[in-house]
Amino acid sequence: MEQYRIEKDFLGEVKIPQNAYYGIHTKRASENFKFSDYKFQREFIRALAIVKLAAARANAKLGLIDPRMANAIEKAALEVIEGKFDDQFIVDIFQTGSGTSTNMNANEVIASRANEILGGKRGDKLPVHPNDHVNKCQSTNDVIPTTIHIASLELVTKLLIPSVEHLLKTLQEKSEEFKDIIRAARTHLQDAVPITLGQNFSAYASMIAHDQEEIKKAAERLKELALGGTAAGTGLNAHPDFAKLAIEEINKFTGLDFRPARNKFEGLQSMNSVLTLSSALRSLATSLLKIGNDLRLLNSGPNTGFAEIDLPALQPGSSIMPAKVNPVIPEAVTMAAVKIIGDDATLANAAQYSFLELHMMLPLIGFIIIEEIKLAANASKEFADKCIRGVKPNVEKCRRYAESSLMVVTAIAPKVGYDKAAMIAKKAMATGKTIKEILLEEGIMKAEEIDKILDLKKMTEGGIIS
């Protein structure tokens, strides 16, 4: 039979599981907010504990907390950072808009564990109190935006940017590998002029390069932390040097370059910094969607589609059709991309919910941006490793399509005029003959001149072929 302890606050008494590190505020919140199964991710909990660790160190340096007490808080926070108490973070994402319940969840867990370290009991509020000591010089209103920025920038720096860089490099390698493979371009899904497969992949690489640049720009805004603003941005109840010292400790721990927000009032009221990052992730997702869909089309077949490239065969594609192989990685990547785009739409709506001195959708925004970053990073890496790296061209099929495209007639338009070129193409289509055959029959050009103008490789290099 589960054992309980009784904790009290100004609202009354609550039964808490005896083995729980969380306390009365967390328990009330877990009962009040039963909207979903969504809980904050490991990365968010880690970042929140980093804030508490840094605060304890800063408060000790300022003489605001006894060194022994600060040391116990630091040790407890380190254990939370390491993931030892993830099961103690039980509050639903859908809670009070500032994230007070999750901040208090952390304060209670860390205080309870710190008191154990100091020889007390789990659930004790002496000598370490969750509000008076763990939360000293802080408010939920500056802690949660700070936590969102730390978690996001750590993920962007250590996971997302390396993954996107890896994808970019893989696409660039394929662009070089395929530079001499001629294929027919298609515009509006109709035959168009020749292009090289390498040029296709150069476009994909350029998209990802631009997305990477935007992600890096957006990440710069995350370096501003609201810590020190406390309840409304004024810094009430915080030592004037607290934010500077705490952020120095955060930088020591993360190896990143955070700094105090240029305006702490904005730091509490606006989530536009996170919205900017989400927008960059939406752009990356749109690029992934484009590339994935292109590869699916180029791989379609093998006998009734384009079949211009082969993708790695990773698993059987059908429970009923033997030997069928599907483009599973592009499909998974495009699904991930659609989810990121949807998350961005949710975040864009949530970012609008700022009223007067405080933003009111911080938990949802924090949860979503972490989900977006991780999904974008994993999709980019898996796409590179399990699909793009293994793309093989069907060289003969590509060339045959390029040679049979009636739109090679475009190259002769400067010589004979647009209207006459259109008539030549129409006649070739009606008779099933090639453009070259029609040109020779009509006596419009000599064979040598035709071969020069209809040089497919030269046509991929642009300009007028004289």
Helices and strands as residue ranges (DSSP letters): E 4-9, E 12-17, H 24-32, H 42-61, H 67-81, G 86-88, H 100-117, I 130-134, H 140-155, I 156-160, H 161-177, E 182-187, E 190-196, H 197-221, E 224-225, H 242-254, E 259-260, H 264-269, H 272-299, E 309-310, H 328-350, E 354-355, E 358-359, H 362-386, G 388-390, E 392-393, H 395-404, G 406-412, H 413-416, H 418-431, H 435-441, H 447-453, H 456-459
